[in-house]
Amino acid sequence: MKKNIWVLACAGVFSTNAAAIEFMGSDWKGEGEFGYVSTSGNTDTTNLKARLGLINERDMWRHSAMLEALNASDNDVTTAERYAATWQTDYKFAEFDYIFGRIHYETDKFSGYDYRISETIGYGRRVIHRDDMTLDLEAGPGARQSKLDNGDSENEVIIRLAGRYAWQITEQSRFTQDLAFDIGEDATITKSVTALQASIVGNLSMKLSYTVENVSDVPPGVKKTDTQTAATLVYSF
């Protein structure tokens, strides 16, 4: 029953956001990403990953949003459950330079934290700008609020350093590398996402990704590093 609820919920998220995009107008573009694997018999496992990314690009402004969900279970025991949402607005004051404001929320059942929220502002620049290749670098200060599972709270100043590299290998294939450091007084969070995406037909493509996230200081009994390997279908609109 849980599996069906998850699939229906993700389908509802995508259909609702598709309707919202149509309402907002054609200036919004995005990708819906979905991966689902279920096995039964000697082993009963379920793995589900869903992601929705939206972007609105104008002459001086760029708005982007991301919603993400991850769930895994083994013999009806949940082994991973994570939700995240990000909003970023960029003001492009020059051809390759911009000022950004970003807010990020995430909750991870197995991280030792009930939730984390961060807000950052800063400067970004596109240092590589080619038809087939781009590299954006960002840096700026911010703050992070965290609530631990035991009820304690942490509030800290952070510095964010981030980069996104994209290489259009061929018309049908694309490689991306995202790397970010949120350096705080209590902990530094490092996240790397490496992905290769290949077109299947029309707006549908296949994506292979590898994610590594490291938290320098974690609650007792929690591992500092999480990794995730995923194969998903992506629909661009």
C-alpha positions as CSV (number, residue, x, y, z in Angstrom):
1,M,0.0,0.0,0.0
2,K,2.8,2.4,0.9
3,K,4.4,1.9,-2.5
4,N,1.2,2.8,-4.3
5,I,0.8,5.9,-2.2
6,W,4.3,7.0,-3.0
7,V,3.8,6.6,-6.8
8,L,0.5,8.4,-6.7
9,A,1.9,11.2,-4.6
10,C,4.8,11.8,-7.0
11,A,2.5,11.7,-10.0
12,G,0.3,14.2,-8.3
13,V,3.3,16.5,-7.7
14,F,4.3,16.4,-11.4
15,S,0.8,16.9,-12.7
16,T,0.1,19.8,-10.3
17,N,3.3,21.6,-11.2
18,A,2.8,21.1,-14.9
19,A,-0.6,22.8,-14.5
20,A,1.1,25.6,-12.5
21,I,3.7,26.1,-15.3
22,E,1.0,26.3,-17.9
23,F,-0.8,28.9,-15.7
24,M,2.4,31.0,-15.2
25,G,3.2,31.0,-18.9
26,S,5.7,29.7,-21.3
27,D,8.6,31.6,-19.7
28,W,9.0,28.7,-17.3
29,K,10.9,25.6,-18.3
30,G,11.9,22.6,-16.4
31,E,12.5,18.9,-16.0
32,G,10.6,16.1,-14.1
33,E,12.8,13.2,-13.0
34,F,11.5,9.9,-11.7
35,G,13.1,6.6,-10.8
36,Y,11.3,3.6,-9.2
37,V,12.6,0.1,-8.6
38,S,10.7,-2.6,-6.7
39,T,11.7,-6.3,-6.1
40,S,9.7,-9.1,-4.5
41,G,10.3,-12.7,-3.6
42,N,13.2,-13.6,-1.4
43,T,13.9,-9.8,-1.0
44,D,11.2,-7.2,-0.8
45,T,12.8,-3.8,-1.6
46,T,11.5,-0.4,-2.9
47,N,13.6,2.5,-4.1
48,L,12.1,5.7,-5.3
49,K,13.5,9.0,-6.4
50,A,11.6,12.0,-7.7
51,R,12.8,15.5,-8.6
52,L,11.2,18.6,-10.2
53,G,13.4,21.5,-11.5
54,L,12.0,24.8,-12.8
55,I,13.7,27.8,-14.3
56,N,12.5,31.2,-15.5
57,E,15.0,33.2,-17.5
58,R,14.5,36.9,-18.3
59,D,16.8,39.7,-19.5
60,M,17.9,40.8,-16.0
61,W,16.4,38.1,-13.7
62,R,16.6,34.3,-13.4
63,H,14.4,32.3,-11.0
64,S,15.0,28.6,-10.3
65,A,13.2,26.1,-8.0
66,M,13.8,22.5,-7.1
67,L,11.7,19.9,-5.3
68,E,13.3,16.5,-4.4
69,A,12.1,13.3,-2.7
70,L,14.0,10.1,-1.9
71,N,12.6,7.0,-0.3
72,A,14.0,3.4,0.1
73,S,12.7,0.4,2.1
74,D,13.9,-3.2,2.7
75,N,11.3,-5.7,3.7
76,D,8.9,-2.9,4.7
77,V,11.5,-1.2,6.8
78,T,12.3,2.3,5.7
79,T,16.1,2.7,5.1
80,A,16.1,6.2,3.5
81,E,13.6,9.1,3.5
82,R,14.6,12.6,2.4
83,Y,12.8,15.7,1.1
84,A,14.4,18.9,-0.1
85,A,13.3,22.2,-1.6
86,T,15.4,25.1,-3.0
87,W,14.6,28.5,-4.4
88,Q,17.2,30.8,-6.0
89,T,16.8,34.3,-7.6
90,D,19.6,35.8,-9.7
91,Y,19.9,39.4,-10.7
92,K,22.1,39.7,-13.8
93,F,23.8,43.1,-13.7
94,A,26.3,42.2,-16.4
95,E,26.5,39.7,-19.3
96,F,28.3,37.0,-17.1
97,D,27.9,38.4,-13.6
98,Y,25.0,38.2,-11.2
99,I,23.9,38.6,-7.5
100,F,22.0,35.7,-6.1
101,G,19.7,35.0,-3.1
102,R,19.0,31.4,-2.2
103,I,16.9,29.5,0.4
104,H,17.2,25.8,1.0
105,Y,15.1,23.4,3.2
106,E,15.7,19.7,3.7
107,T,14.6,17.0,6.1
108,D,16.3,13.6,6.3
109,K,14.9,10.9,8.6
110,F,18.3,9.3,9.0
111,S,20.6,12.3,9.3
112,G,20.1,12.9,13.0
113,Y,18.4,16.2,12.1
114,D,14.7,17.0,12.0
115,Y,15.4,19.7,9.4
116,R,17.9,22.2,8.1
117,I,17.2,25.6,6.6
118,S,19.8,27.8,5.0
119,E,19.6,31.3,3.5
120,T,22.5,32.8,1.5
121,I,23.2,35.8,-0.7
122,G,26.3,36.4,-2.9
123,Y,28.0,36.9,-6.2
124,G,28.1,34.6,-9.1
125,R,30.0,34.6,-12.4
126,R,30.0,32.5,-15.6
127,V,33.7,31.9,-16.1
128,I,33.3,29.5,-19.1
129,H,30.7,30.4,-21.7
130,R,30.8,28.3,-24.9
131,D,28.0,26.8,-27.0
132,D,28.8,23.3,-25.7
133,M,30.3,24.1,-22.3
134,T,29.6,26.4,-19.3
135,L,31.0,26.9,-15.8
136,D,29.3,29.0,-13.1
137,L,30.9,29.8,-9.8
138,E,29.2,31.3,-6.7
139,A,30.3,32.6,-3.3
140,G,28.5,34.4,-0.5
141,P,27.6,34.5,3.2
142,G,24.5,33.3,4.9
143,A,22.9,31.6,7.9
144,R,21.7,28.0,8.7
145,Q,19.1,26.9,11.3
146,S,19.1,23.2,12.3
147,K,16.9,21.2,14.6
148,L,18.2,17.9,15.8
149,D,16.1,14.8,16.5
150,N,16.6,15.2,20.2
151,G,15.0,18.7,20.1
152,D,18.2,20.8,20.3
153,S,18.6,23.7,17.9
154,E,21.7,25.1,16.1
155,N,22.0,28.5,14.5
156,E,25.2,29.5,12.7
157,V,26.7,31.8,10.1
158,I,27.8,30.0,6.9
159,I,29.9,30.8,3.8
160,R,28.7,29.1,0.6
161,L,31.0,28.2,-2.3
162,A,29.5,26.5,-5.3
163,G,30.1,25.6,-8.9
164,R,28.2,24.0,-11.7
165,Y,29.9,22.6,-14.8
166,A,27.9,21.5,-17.9
167,W,29.2,20.0,-21.1
168,Q,27.0,19.2,-24.0
169,I,29.0,16.2,-25.4
170,T,26.7,15.7,-28.4
171,E,23.2,16.8,-29.3
172,Q,21.9,13.7,-27.4
173,S,24.2,13.6,-24.4
174,R,25.1,16.0,-21.6
175,F,27.5,15.8,-18.6
176,T,27.1,17.9,-15.5
177,Q,29.0,18.3,-12.3
178,D,27.7,20.3,-9.3
179,L,29.9,20.9,-6.2
180,A,29.0,23.0,-3.2
181,F,30.5,23.8,0.2
182,D,28.3,25.2,3.0
183,I,31.0,26.1,5.6
184,G,29.5,26.8,9.0
185,E,30.7,27.4,12.6
186,D,29.4,24.0,13.7
187,A,29.6,21.9,10.6
188,T,30.7,22.0,6.9
189,I,28.4,20.3,4.4
190,T,30.0,19.2,1.1
191,K,27.9,17.9,-1.7
192,S,28.9,16.6,-5.1
193,V,26.5,15.5,-7.9
194,T,27.9,14.0,-11.0
195,A,25.4,13.2,-13.8
196,L,25.3,11.9,-17.4
197,Q,22.1,12.4,-19.4
198,A,21.3,10.9,-22.8
199,S,18.2,11.5,-24.9
200,I,15.9,8.5,-25.7
201,V,13.2,10.1,-27.8
202,G,11.7,13.5,-28.0
203,N,11.7,15.2,-24.6
204,L,12.4,11.9,-22.8
205,S,15.9,11.1,-21.6
206,M,17.8,8.7,-19.3
207,K,20.0,10.0,-16.5
208,L,22.7,8.3,-14.4
209,S,23.9,10.2,-11.4
210,Y,26.2,9.8,-8.4
211,T,25.8,11.9,-5.3
212,V,28.2,12.2,-2.4
213,E,27.3,14.3,0.7
214,N,29.6,14.8,3.7
215,V,28.8,16.5,7.0
216,S,31.9,17.3,9.0
217,D,30.2,17.1,12.4
218,V,27.1,14.8,12.9
219,P,25.1,13.6,15.9
220,P,26.3,10.3,17.6
221,G,25.5,7.2,15.7
222,V,25.2,9.0,12.3
223,K,27.7,8.5,9.5
224,K,29.4,11.6,8.1
225,T,29.1,10.5,4.4
226,D,26.1,9.5,2.3
227,T,26.4,8.3,-1.3
228,Q,23.6,7.7,-3.8
229,T,23.7,6.1,-7.3
230,A,20.6,6.6,-9.3
231,A,19.2,5.8,-12.8
232,T,16.2,7.9,-13.6
233,L,13.9,8.9,-16.5
234,V,13.8,12.7,-17.2
235,Y,11.0,14.5,-19.1
236,S,11.9,18.1,-20.2
237,F,9.2,20.7,-20.8
